[in-house]
């Protein structure tokens, strides 16, 4: 995907506070391997002139100059809930260090801290987007910071000038916030002997964020503050992995907010049908939204519940029977799937009940010559070829990208007075394409095959963290119209962490009439802010 959004996807003290995981050797195979172009040439015979070719000497990796940590500090005021909140915004960089205590990365962040608050009791939340390879401009400019970009969602946003407004749904009244750009994105860079390989992997990424958070709370004396992680999309993969890693460094979290989660990449492996089960309730939500079903319920939640029961019952049974499914059951299942999703019975049967997200996005509004968004199915698109098999683009991406990218550039330069000779990277897709190492060494132990995972399953890490810290609370926020990370899959993953009954109440769920970026629907953002405010209050006590 060539989207701008996704990959599928003043000075501070110089002394470093090393996190324990930063002291362990890098384990990624990508880190250990060289690019083919860098490998020494083997001896070859029979070349013109008959001479043998000597091995080319290895090139010493070039070092990038290590910049000083820097920051721009500005002061602002936000009227929120009838109160005037004075706050400090700090846009800056912090260095992270490798196992040899050498800086290998400089990570960019923007922190919002309430003036006059006691850091010993004031919560601090770390926020980030996902990708992997996405900067955090989406959460930063759209969700809980003191400012928010206005869009025309769920329609494509009109062109500039875009409007950045005070955010009446900011979480500043409940928590300080630190928005972090992942390594290689935004203004975050590899430095010293650091290379992209040191960051382009599940566990490499976890180590970088682990080191950054440890560094930030040391520099800013926030060790005793209540702490929260708020991640979106692949950021939820990161949060779940960090939950146990940070605990190993003595950093106890109060809570984790998972927004539009993906916690198990292996479920998408070919040969398994669970993904079709997980997608079906989301298809039903979109069909309800666009009035493509008969006798629809007044609210989407009731319609979706019918789809949940069907998906986990007759539909799951049909998937598990596979080719043994009797023709009469095929007919019955196809009819009920058609009733819930708005797809024709014939189309469903021709797809062997297995309708992929791209096919659904193209098919459900085919009669209207429209397609649906992937991140947010409320968005409609138009293809050059209305008869095609798959949508030509994602209107929920193209419809908002320009506004967000323009907003972050203007805001950092004009309002936060941050200057850099580097270009701000909304994504680092061109740097990580083909380089991202999906292998993950999970935390703790569990039944079944152990050791390194080929695809990350991090719900297990999160469950391990909750067992070790029974005071850790989790809030899972889900958009009904999100087809990138379907809510039914998230429910399944969080319901299979093998928690004892007394710990199962640590996990809460919230559902919103929006898509992957829940905050694009202002009504949903309002409810999400209220839910998270209550969650932070409860988890900070």
Long-range contacts (C-beta under 8 A, 24 or more apart in sequence): 1-394, 2-429, 3-394, 3-397, 3-398, 3-401, 3-427, 4-397, 4-401, 4-405, 4-426, 4-427, 5-134, 5-138, 5-375, 5-397, 5-401, 5-426, 5-427, 6-130, 6-131, 6-133, 6-134, 6-233, 6-375, 6-397, 6-427, 6-484, 7-131, 7-132, 7-133, 7-134, 7-234, 7-427, 7-429, 7-432, 7-433, 7-436, 9-130, 9-131, 9-132, 9-133, 9-134, 9-234, 9-429, 10-70, 10-71, 10-72, 10-73, 11-68, 11-69, 11-70, 11-71, 12-69, 12-71, 12-92, 12-94, 12-219, 13-219, 14-69, 16-95, 16-97, 16-101, 16-103, 16-215, 17-214, 17-215, 17-218, 17-219, 18-97, 18-101, 18-211, 18-214, 19-210, 19-211, 19-213, 19-214, 19-215, 19-249, 19-251, 20-248, 20-249, 20-250, 21-206, 21-207, 21-210, 21-211, 21-245, 21-248, 21-249, 22-96, 22-97, 22-98, 22-99, 22-207, 22-210, 22-211, 22-214, 23-99, 24-99, 25-99, 26-98, 26-99, 26-198, 26-204, 26-207, 27-203, 27-441, 28-197, 28-201, 28-203, 28-204, 28-437, 28-439, 29-437, 29-439, 30-197, 30-200, 30-201, 30-204, 30-435, 30-437, 31-197, 31-198, 31-201, 31-204, 61-193, 61-195, 63-192, 63-193, 64-189, 64-190, 64-191, 64-192, 64-194, 65-191, 66-95, 66-103, 66-106, 66-191, 66-192, 67-93, 67-106, 67-191, 69-93, 69-94, 69-95, 69-106, 72-416, 72-417, 72-418, 72-419, 74-415, 74-416, 74-417, 75-115, 76-146, 76-415, 78-146, 78-166, 78-167, 78-170, 78-172, 79-166, 80-168, 80-170, 80-172, 80-173, 81-173, 83-173, 85-114, 85-172, 85-173, 86-114, 86-115, 86-116, 87-112, 87-113, 87-114, 87-115, 87-146, 87-172, 88-112, 88-113, 88-115, 89-146, 89-415, 89-416, 91-412, 91-416, 91-417, 91-418, 92-418, 93-187, 93-188, 94-212, 94-215, 94-216, 94-219, 95-191, 95-215, 96-208, 96-211, 96-212, 96-215, 97-211, 98-194, 98-198, 102-192, 102-193, 103-191, 103-192, 103-194, 104-190, 104-191, 104-192, 104-193, 104-194, 104-198, 105-183, 105-188, 105-189, 105-190, 105-191, 105-194, 105-198, 105-199, 105-208, 105-211, 106-188, 106-189, 106-191, 107-180, 107-181, 107-182, 107-183, 107-188, 107-208, 107-212, 108-180, 108-181, 108-186, 108-187, 108-188, 109-178, 109-179, 109-180, 109-181, 109-212, 109-216, 110-140, 110-145, 110-178, 110-179, 110-412, 110-416, 111-176, 111-177, 111-178, 111-179, 111-216, 111-220, 112-145, 112-146, 112-172, 112-176, 112-177, 112-178, 113-176, 114-172, 114-176, 117-176, 119-220, 119-221, 119-222, 119-224, 119-225, 120-224, 120-225, 121-225, 121-226, 122-175, 122-176, 122-225, 122-226, 123-174, 123-175, 123-176, 123-225, 123-226, 123-227, 123-228, 123-254, 123-536, 123-540, 124-175, 124-176, 124-177, 124-178, 124-217, 124-222, 124-225, 124-226, 124-227, 124-228, 125-171, 125-175, 125-176, 125-177, 125-178, 125-227, 125-228, 125-229, 125-230, 125-257, 125-536, 126-178, 126-180, 126-213, 126-216, 126-227, 126-228, 126-229, 126-230, 127-177, 127-178, 127-179, 127-180, 127-230, 127-231, 128-179, 128-180, 128-181, 128-182, 128-209, 128-230, 128-231, 128-232, 128-235, 128-238, 129-182, 129-231, 129-232, 129-233, 129-234, 129-235, 130-231, 130-232, 130-233, 130-234, 130-235, 130-236, 130-237, 130-238, 131-182, 131-185, 131-233, 131-234, 131-427, 131-428, 131-429, 132-182, 132-200, 132-205, 132-234, 132-432, 132-436, 133-182, 133-184, 133-185, 133-427, 133-428, 133-429, 133-431, 133-432, 133-436, 134-182, 134-185, 134-233, 134-234, 134-426, 134-427, 135-181, 135-182, 135-185, 135-186, 135-188, 135-408, 135-424, 135-425, 135-426, 135-427, 135-428, 136-179, 136-180, 136-181, 136-182, 136-185, 136-186, 137-186, 137-404, 137-405, 137-407, 137-408, 137-426, 138-232, 138-404, 138-517, 139-179, 139-230, 139-232, 139-235, 139-259, 140-179, 140-408, 141-404, 141-407, 141-408, 141-411, 142-404, 142-517, 142-519, 142-520, 143-169, 143-519, 143-525, 144-169, 144-170, 144-171, 144-172, 144-177, 144-230, 144-519, 144-529, 144-532, 145-170, 145-172, 145-177, 145-179, 146-170, 146-172, 147-411, 147-415, 148-519, 149-403, 149-404, 149-407, 150-403, 151-399, 151-400, 151-403, 151-520, 152-399, 153-376, 153-378, 153-379, 153-399, 153-400, 153-520, 153-521, 154-373, 154-376, 154-378, 154-379, 154-380, 154-396, 154-399, 154-520, 154-521, 155-379, 155-399, 156-379, 156-395, 156-398, 156-399, 156-400, 157-399, 157-400, 157-402, 157-403, 159-402, 160-402, 160-406, 162-402, 162-403, 162-406, 162-407, 164-407, 164-410, 164-411, 169-519, 169-522, 169-525, 169-526, 169-528, 169-529, 170-529, 171-529, 171-532, 171-533, 171-536, 173-533, 174-532, 174-533, 174-536, 174-537, 175-228, 175-536, 176-225, 178-216, 180-209, 180-212, 182-208, 182-209, 182-428, 183-208, 183-428, 184-425, 184-428, 184-431, 184-432, 185-425, 185-426, 185-427, 185-428, 186-424, 186-425, 186-426, 187-420, 187-422, 187-424, 187-425, 189-422, 196-428, 196-431, 196-432, 196-435, 197-435, 200-431, 200-432, 200-435, 200-436, 200-437, 201-436, 201-437, 201-438, 201-439, 202-237, 202-241, 202-436, 202-437, 202-438, 202-439, 202-440, 202-456, 203-241, 203-437, 203-439, 203-440, 203-441, 204-437, 205-238, 206-238, 206-241, 206-242, 206-245, 207-245, 209-238, 209-242, 210-242, 210-245, 210-246, 210-249, 213-242, 213-246, 213-251, 214-246, 214-249, 214-251, 217-251, 226-254, 226-536, 226-539, 226-540, 227-251, 227-252, 227-253, 227-254, 228-253, 228-254, 228-255, 228-256, 228-257, 228-536, 228-539, 229-253, 229-255, 229-256, 229-257, 230-256, 230-257, 230-259, 230-532, 231-256, 231-257, 231-258, 231-259, 232-259, 232-260, 232-516, 232-517, 233-259, 233-260, 233-261, 233-262, 233-484, 233-485, 233-516, 234-262, 235-259, 236-260, 236-261, 236-262, 236-263, 236-485, 237-261, 237-262, 237-263, 237-265, 237-456, 237-458, 240-458, 240-459, 240-461, 240-462, 241-440, 241-443, 241-456, 241-458, 241-461, 243-461, 243-462, 243-465, 243-466, 243-472, 244-443, 244-444, 244-461, 244-462, 244-464, 244-465, 244-468, 245-443, 245-461, 247-465, 247-468, 247-469, 252-469, 252-471, 253-465, 253-469, 253-472, 254-471, 254-472, 254-473, 254-539, 254-540, 255-472, 255-473, 255-474, 255-475, 255-535, 255-536, 255-539, 256-462, 256-472, 256-473, 256-474, 256-475, 257-474, 257-475, 257-477, 257-532, 257-535, 258-474, 258-475, 258-476, 258-477, 258-490, 259-477, 259-518, 260-477, 260-478, 260-479, 260-482, 260-484, 260-485, 260-516, 260-517, 260-518, 261-476, 261-478, 261-485, 261-490, 261-493, 261-494, 262-485, 262-489, 262-490, 263-457, 263-458, 263-459, 263-462, 263-490, 263-493, 263-494, 264-455, 264-456, 264-457, 264-458, 264-459, 264-489, 264-493, 265-438, 265-455, 265-456, 265-457, 266-453, 266-454, 266-455, 266-456, 266-457, 267-489, 268-455, 269-455, 273-319, 273-320, 273-322, 273-354, 274-319, 274-489, 274-492, 275-489, 276-319, 276-353, 276-354, 276-355, 277-311, 277-312, 277-315, 277-316, 277-319, 277-488, 278-311, 278-486, 278-488, 278-489, 278-492, 279-355, 279-357, 279-360, 279-483, 279-486, 279-488, 279-489, 280-307, 280-310, 280-311, 280-315, 280-337, 280-340, 280-341, 280-488, 281-307, 281-308, 281-311, 281-486, 281-487, 281-488, 282-377, 282-480, 282-481, 282-482, 282-483, 282-486, 282-487, 282-488, 283-307, 283-340, 283-341, 283-343, 283-355, 283-360, 283-364, 284-340, 284-341, 285-377, 285-480, 285-481, 286-360, 286-364, 286-372, 286-377, 286-481, 286-483, 287-340, 287-341, 287-342, 287-343, 287-364, 289-377, 289-378, 289-481, 290-342, 290-364, 290-365, 292-341, 292-342, 292-364, 292-365, 293-339, 293-340, 293-341, 293-342, 294-339, 300-480, 300-513, 301-480, 301-511, 303-340, 304-480, 306-340, 307-340, 307-341, 308-488, 310-336, 310-337, 310-340, 311-488, 315-353, 318-353, 319-353, 357-483, 358-389, 358-390, 358-391, 359-389, 359-390, 360-483, 361-390, 361-391, 361-483, 362-388, 362-389, 362-390, 362-391, 371-395, 372-483, 373-397, 373-399, 373-483, 373-515, 374-483, 374-484, 374-516, 375-482, 375-483, 375-484, 375-515, 375-516, 375-517, 376-479, 376-481, 376-482, 376-514, 376-515, 376-516, 376-517, 376-520, 377-481, 377-482, 377-483, 377-515, 378-481, 378-514, 378-515, 378-521, 379-515, 396-515, 396-516, 400-517, 400-520, 401-426, 446-498, 459-493, 459-494, 459-496, 459-497, 460-497, 462-494, 462-497, 463-497, 463-498, 463-499, 466-497, 466-499, 466-503, 466-506, 466-507, 467-499, 467-503, 470-502, 470-503, 470-506, 472-506, 473-506, 473-507, 473-508, 473-535, 473-538, 473-539, 474-506, 474-507, 474-508, 475-508, 475-509, 475-510, 475-531, 475-532, 475-535, 476-507, 476-508, 476-509, 476-510, 477-510, 477-512, 477-518, 477-528, 477-531, 477-532, 478-509, 478-510, 478-511, 478-512, 479-511, 479-512, 479-513, 479-514, 479-515, 479-516, 479-517, 479-518, 479-524, 480-511, 480-512, 480-513, 480-514, 481-513, 481-514, 481-515, 482-514, 482-515, 482-516, 483-515, 484-516, 485-516, 487-511, 508-535
